[in-house]
Amino acid sequence: MIRWMCAYTRMDRISNGAIRDLVKVVPIEDKMREIRLRWFGHMKRRSVDASVRRCERINIPKGKRGKGRPKKSLEEVIREDLKVVRLTEDMAQGRRLSRDRIKILDRRELAS
């Protein structure tokens, strides 16, 4: 989308990283990680009886798996995200610390 907004095509042979630097946008993976971890922190700070936390107790039925590599569960993805930002599940309880570690500043905010 950013390539299209800048009127570049793949034929121009400009890397995605160069275009993101030009527009001052962070990679989408980082922003998605930020959003997932913000939700995780919100969920962990709620009481155990809250409707948000009920999804932790859902049992996924075991059945015949399809071909190929199995899909990652939300739990596995969150665990990997926590490793990347060097947080633990207990640290997610502290809102200020977790927000400081999770927040991805846009390059526009850094330039200001």
N, C-alpha and C positions, 0 to 999 in steps of 0.2 A: 504494500500500500504506500509506503514511504517512497519507494522507487517511482511509483506512478505519480505521486504528488510532485516530485522533483522533475518529472518529465524525462527520466532515464529509462532505458530498456536494458535487457540483458546483453544486447549487442554492443552497448557502450562499454562493457567489461569493467564496470566499477563495482567493487565489493560491497556487500551489505554493510560491513563495518564502517567503510568510508562514508557511505550515505548516512548512516546513523550519526556519525561524527559531524557531518555537514549540517544535519538538521538538529543536532544536540538532543538525541533521544536515546534512552538506555535500552538494552535488549529486552525483548518481551518476556524472556524466561525469568529475568530478575524481577520484573513487575508482577508476574504471576506468582512467584515464590513469596513476594511481599504480601500479596492478597491472601494466599493460603495460610501463611503464618499469622496474619492478623486475625483471620477467622478462628484458627486453632487457639490463639490466646483468649479470644472472646469466649469460646466454648469452654475452655478449661477454667475460666474465672467464674462461670455460672455454677449454681448448685447442682448436685448430682440428680435431683428430681426435676430439673428444668427440661422442657421439651427438646431443647437443642442437644442435650446430652444423651437422649434416648438412642440416637443413632450409634452410639458406642456399644450398646447392648444388642444390636440386631445380629442375629445369626444368619449367615449366608448359607443356603442349602448346598450340600455337597452333591454334585452330580457329575455327569460325564463332561469332561473338559473338551474344548475344541482343539484343533491343531494349532501348533505354534506356541510361542512363549505366552504364559499366562499374563493377564493384565495385572498391573500393580494396584494394590489396595491404597486407599487414602492414607492409612496408617504408615505404610512403607514410604510413600512420597513425603509425608510430613517428617518422618524420621530422617530422611536424606536432607530435607530442607533445613532441619534443625542443625545437622552437622555442618552444613555450608556456612550458616551464620553463627556457628559456635554457641548454640543455646541448648539447654536441656528442658525437659518438660516442666520441671520445677521452676525454672527461671521464667517460664511463660506466665506464671502466676503474678509476677511483678510487672505491672503494666509499663512503667517508665523504662525499665531496663530492656524489656523485650521490644518495645517500640523503637528505642534508640538503635538496637542491633538490626531490626528488621527493615527499617525505613531505607528505601533506595531513593537517593536524590537524583532528580532529573539533571541532565547536564546543563540545562538552562538555569536551574537554581544554583548550581555550582559556579557558573560564570558570573552571576550577579554579585 
